[in-house]
Amino acid sequence: MFELFAVGLEMQKRMIDVQMQGVEAARDMIDAAQQNVQAGMAATQPQEAGIKSMKKWMNMWGVRG
């Protein structure tokens, strides 16, 4: 009886370990996604500055865009 109980507890422990590995993998994926978003936002700022300066240059030379 106790052996069967011990086997059941061991199986539960292993399932919990597997689930925790899945949770950790999901956290890692979320962290990577957040870093990608931050990198994308950082890349957008210089692009916007470049567009603004190009528009100013075009306006200075009388080009409408």
Buried (B, 14 or more C-beta within 10 A) or exposed (E): EEEEEEEEEEEEEEEEEEEEEEEEEEEEEEEEEEEEEEEEEEEEEEEEEEEEEEEEEEEEEEEEE
